[in-house]
């Protein structure tokens, strides 16, 4: 009897820390491309006040199977590479990319004072705020 195996490929965003300052995007594509299809690479280097790099890290968007991800973590995480010890984690969701539904709803209004949140000034000189009126 022959069984067909279903392989699911998912997109993972990985944080890669502990990189040497000499690492390039091509280096990361080549290194991680052995485990999945690298879609995007971002490299960031933090520098001190004098412009000397002190921390280099990156983010990779990778289409990868669960088995490929496990193998990638086993082989590469905490390994020595080009003068650094790389640390791999699934990237945390940026607060800029969180769904708007996580924030309380706001009612946006416009009035003679322009666009604003929550209230408007009427032409008669009274100010209303969320249904209440001030004389």
PLY file of the C-alpha trace (Angstrom):
ply
format ascii 1.0
element vertex 135
property float x
property float y
property float z
element edge 134
property int vertex1
property int vertex2
end_header
0.00 0.00 0.00
1.35 3.43 -0.96
0.62 6.54 1.13
0.75 10.06 -0.19
2.20 12.60 2.18
0.83 16.12 2.23
3.52 18.75 2.57
2.43 22.16 3.85
4.61 25.15 3.12
4.11 28.21 5.29
5.64 31.66 5.34
7.75 32.30 8.40
9.40 35.55 9.40
12.60 34.84 11.27
14.75 37.11 13.41
18.45 36.40 12.96
20.64 37.88 15.69
24.33 37.71 16.53
25.45 38.40 12.97
28.91 39.60 12.06
29.02 43.16 10.73
30.38 41.83 7.42
27.31 39.69 6.60
25.43 40.63 3.43
21.88 39.96 2.25
23.31 37.50 -0.27
25.05 35.60 2.55
21.75 35.21 4.38
19.87 34.20 1.21
22.46 31.53 0.45
22.63 30.21 4.01
18.87 29.98 4.59
17.98 29.07 1.00
19.10 25.50 1.74
16.06 25.07 4.00
13.33 26.95 2.13
12.55 29.66 -0.41
13.85 33.02 0.84
11.38 35.74 -0.14
12.90 38.78 1.53
15.94 39.73 3.60
16.35 42.82 5.80
19.68 43.62 7.45
20.00 46.19 10.22
23.10 47.47 11.94
22.99 49.59 15.06
25.86 51.99 15.53
27.13 53.94 18.50
27.46 57.73 18.60
30.78 57.53 16.73
29.32 55.39 13.94
30.96 52.14 15.04
28.68 49.11 14.49
27.87 47.23 17.67
24.87 45.07 16.71
23.90 43.51 13.40
20.72 41.51 12.97
18.30 40.63 10.23
14.84 39.45 9.33
14.09 36.80 6.72
10.75 35.92 5.15
11.03 32.26 4.29
8.59 29.83 2.67
9.38 26.63 4.49
7.89 23.29 5.55
7.61 22.36 9.22
10.35 19.75 8.75
12.54 22.30 6.99
12.02 24.78 9.82
12.95 22.18 12.46
16.06 21.24 10.49
16.99 24.91 10.01
16.71 25.56 13.74
18.68 22.44 14.63
21.51 23.13 12.17
21.83 26.92 12.28
20.57 28.19 15.65
23.48 28.99 17.99
26.00 28.02 15.32
29.23 29.91 14.63
29.19 31.75 11.30
31.59 34.32 9.89
32.76 35.57 13.27
29.40 35.55 15.04
27.12 33.13 16.84
23.75 33.34 15.18
20.52 33.20 17.13
17.29 32.38 15.27
13.77 33.03 16.54
10.40 33.47 14.95
10.05 37.23 14.64
7.63 38.93 16.97
4.72 40.73 15.35
5.45 44.42 14.96
3.02 46.67 16.79
2.65 48.56 13.51
1.28 45.43 11.83
-1.23 44.44 14.55
-4.84 44.44 13.43
-6.73 47.63 14.11
-9.37 45.59 15.98
-7.02 45.26 18.96
-7.40 48.96 19.73
-10.59 50.45 21.15
-12.84 51.97 18.50
-12.71 55.72 18.16
-15.33 57.97 16.65
-13.77 60.48 14.32
-15.63 63.70 13.78
-15.08 66.88 11.89
-16.25 70.37 12.72
-15.19 73.93 12.24
-11.98 73.16 14.11
-11.06 70.51 11.56
-10.62 66.76 11.85
-10.39 65.41 15.39
-11.37 62.62 17.76
-14.50 62.51 19.81
-16.18 65.92 19.66
-17.00 68.96 17.62
-17.78 72.61 18.10
-21.12 73.70 16.73
-21.76 76.95 14.90
-23.94 78.21 17.76
-20.93 78.26 20.09
-21.87 75.27 22.22
-19.55 72.32 22.33
-20.86 68.77 22.27
-18.73 65.82 23.32
-20.01 62.29 22.70
-23.63 63.33 23.10
-23.23 65.67 26.06
-23.61 69.43 25.65
-21.78 72.27 27.34
-23.50 75.68 27.37
0 1
1 2
2 3
3 4
4 5
5 6
6 7
7 8
8 9
9 10
10 11
11 12
12 13
13 14
14 15
15 16
16 17
17 18
18 19
19 20
20 21
21 22
22 23
23 24
24 25
25 26
26 27
27 28
28 29
29 30
30 31
31 32
32 33
33 34
34 35
35 36
36 37
37 38
38 39
39 40
40 41
41 42
42 43
43 44
44 45
45 46
46 47
47 48
48 49
49 50
50 51
51 52
52 53
53 54
54 55
55 56
56 57
57 58
58 59
59 60
60 61
61 62
62 63
63 64
64 65
65 66
66 67
67 68
68 69
69 70
70 71
71 72
72 73
73 74
74 75
75 76
76 77
77 78
78 79
79 80
80 81
81 82
82 83
83 84
84 85
85 86
86 87
87 88
88 89
89 90
90 91
91 92
92 93
93 94
94 95
95 96
96 97
97 98
98 99
99 100
100 101
101 102
102 103
103 104
104 105
105 106
106 107
107 108
108 109
109 110
110 111
111 112
112 113
113 114
114 115
115 116
116 117
117 118
118 119
119 120
120 121
121 122
122 123
123 124
124 125
125 126
126 127
127 128
128 129
129 130
130 131
131 132
132 133
133 134
